Amino acid sequence: MALWIVRHAKPLIASGVCYGALDVAADTQHTLLVAHALAQALPLNCNVWVSPLRRCMQLADALSDIRPELNTQTDTRLREMDFGTWEGVAWDAIPLAAMQAWTDDFGAHRFGGVESANQVLARVTDLWDAARQHPDAPQVWITHAGVARAVRLLSQGFRSVSSASQWPKDAPSYGEWWRIDI
């Protein structure tokens, strides 16, 4: 089964700001360009699952305007990691001790007090396992970099992480995608 991991278009937020669950919009023109490219690339009969955050919903709406036959549904398991108290704060303004606590216990530490990397991985695993039970149609996930990194781990057989070095550095750039066979 083909799984398309699509990252939303460029968000309208200053560079260097910590955001995950922060519900920011994406650039409208970039969203439209991505939707047109994606509409041409996707095969017929795709199921499209979308993070409920606005930047992903914008892309799903634009894609649906072009390809109305696509079956689109939101799924909270595709939302980005929630950085809690650090949402909307410049990365360089976050205390070094907070960053160190996160990297010291990367898998279990709830950076910002809300969600750990392993909690993100667990919710993405739940959707991954559900997707693998329905290999009859390609699936498209319109989501975020953190979810894409979790998918990368799952495709390599990992179901948890213990250190920051295990968390993949690569993710699709804004408005780009990966196609993975699962």
C-alpha positions in Angstrom: 0.0 0.0 0.0 1.2 3.5 -0.8 1.2 6.1 2.0 1.7 9.7 1.0 3.1 11.9 3.9 2.4 15.5 2.9 3.6 18.5 4.9 1.5 21.6 4.9 2.6 24.8 3.1 4.8 27.4 4.7 3.1 28.7 7.9 2.6 32.4 8.6 4.8 32.6 11.6 8.2 34.2 12.2 11.2 32.1 11.6 12.8 30.7 14.8 9.5 30.4 16.8 8.6 27.2 18.5 5.2 26.0 17.2 3.6 22.6 17.0 0.0 22.6 18.2 -0.2 26.4 17.8 -2.9 26.8 15.2 -1.3 29.1 12.6 -2.4 29.6 9.0 -0.3 28.8 6.0 0.6 31.1 3.1 -2.4 31.0 0.8 -0.4 31.2 -2.5 2.0 28.5 -1.5 -1.0 26.3 -0.3 -2.6 26.7 -3.8 0.7 25.8 -5.6 1.1 22.7 -3.4 -2.5 21.6 -3.9 -2.2 21.8 -7.7 1.0 19.8 -7.7 -0.4 17.2 -5.3 -3.6 16.9 -7.2 -1.6 15.9 -10.3 0.6 13.5 -8.4 -2.0 11.5 -6.5 -3.6 8.4 -8.0 -7.3 7.9 -8.1 -9.3 6.5 -5.1 -7.1 8.0 -2.4 -8.3 8.3 1.2 -7.0 11.6 2.6 -6.5 12.0 6.3 -5.8 15.5 7.6 -4.5 17.1 10.8 -7.1 19.4 12.3 -4.7 22.3 12.5 -5.5 25.2 10.1 -2.3 25.0 8.0 -3.2 21.4 7.1 -6.9 22.0 6.6 -6.1 24.8 4.2 -4.2 22.4 2.0 -6.9 19.7 2.3 -9.6 22.3 1.3 -7.6 23.5 -1.7 -6.9 19.9 -2.8 -10.6 19.0 -2.5 -11.5 22.0 -4.7 -9.3 20.5 -7.4 -10.0 16.8 -6.7 -13.5 16.7 -5.2 -13.7 12.9 -5.5 -11.1 12.4 -2.8 -12.4 11.1 0.5 -11.1 13.6 3.1 -11.4 13.2 6.8 -9.7 14.9 9.8 -7.8 12.9 12.4 -6.4 14.4 15.6 -3.6 11.7 15.5 -2.0 13.7 12.7 -1.6 16.9 14.6 1.9 18.2 15.4 3.6 17.7 18.8 2.2 20.0 21.5 5.1 22.0 23.0 2.8 23.4 25.7 4.2 26.5 27.5 6.8 26.9 24.7 4.3 27.3 21.9 4.8 30.6 20.3 8.1 31.3 22.1 11.3 32.0 20.1 13.5 28.9 20.3 16.5 31.1 21.5 14.3 32.4 24.4 13.6 29.0 25.8 15.8 28.4 28.8 18.8 26.1 28.2 17.8 24.0 31.2 14.4 23.2 29.5 16.1 22.2 26.3 18.6 20.1 28.2 15.9 18.3 30.2 14.2 17.4 26.8 17.4 16.1 25.2 18.4 14.2 28.4 15.1 12.2 28.3 13.9 12.8 24.8 11.5 9.9 24.5 9.6 10.5 27.8 10.1 14.2 28.6 7.1 16.4 28.0 8.8 19.5 26.6 6.6 22.4 27.5 4.6 20.1 29.9 2.1 18.5 27.4 3.4 15.8 25.1 6.5 13.6 24.8 8.1 12.3 21.6 7.0 8.8 22.5 3.4 10.0 23.0 3.5 11.5 19.5 4.9 8.2 18.2 2.2 6.2 19.9 -0.7 8.1 18.4 0.9 8.0 14.9 1.5 4.2 15.5 -2.2 3.8 16.1 -3.1 5.4 12.7 -0.2 3.6 11.0 -1.5 0.2 12.2 -5.0 1.1 11.1 -3.8 2.1 7.7 -2.0 -1.2 7.2 -5.2 -3.0 7.8 -6.7 -1.4 4.7 -4.2 -1.9 1.9 -6.9 -1.6 -0.9 -6.4 2.1 -1.6 -3.6 4.6 -1.3 -3.7 6.9 1.7 -2.6 10.5 2.0 -1.8 12.1 5.3 -1.7 15.9 5.3 0.3 16.6 8.4 3.5 18.0 10.0 7.2 17.4 10.2 7.0 15.7 13.6 4.4 13.2 12.3 6.6 12.6 9.2 9.5 11.8 11.4 7.4 9.4 13.5 6.4 7.7 10.2 10.0 7.4 9.3 10.7 5.6 12.6 7.7 3.3 12.1 8.8 2.4 8.6 12.2 1.4 10.1 10.5 -0.8 12.7 10.8 1.5 15.8 7.9 2.0 18.1 9.6 4.2 20.7 12.7 6.3 21.1 15.0 6.8 24.1 17.3 9.5 22.8 17.2 12.6 20.6 19.7 11.0 18.3 17.1 8.3 17.3 14.6 10.9 16.2 15.0 11.5 12.5 16.3 14.9 11.4 14.8 14.8 7.9 11.2 15.6 7.1 9.5 16.8 4.0 10.0 20.6 3.4 6.9 22.8 3.5 4.6 21.7 0.8 6.5 18.6 -0.1 5.8 14.9 0.4 7.1 11.4 0.8 5.6 8.3 -0.8 6.2 5.3 1.3 5.2 1.7 0.6 3.9 0.0 3.8 
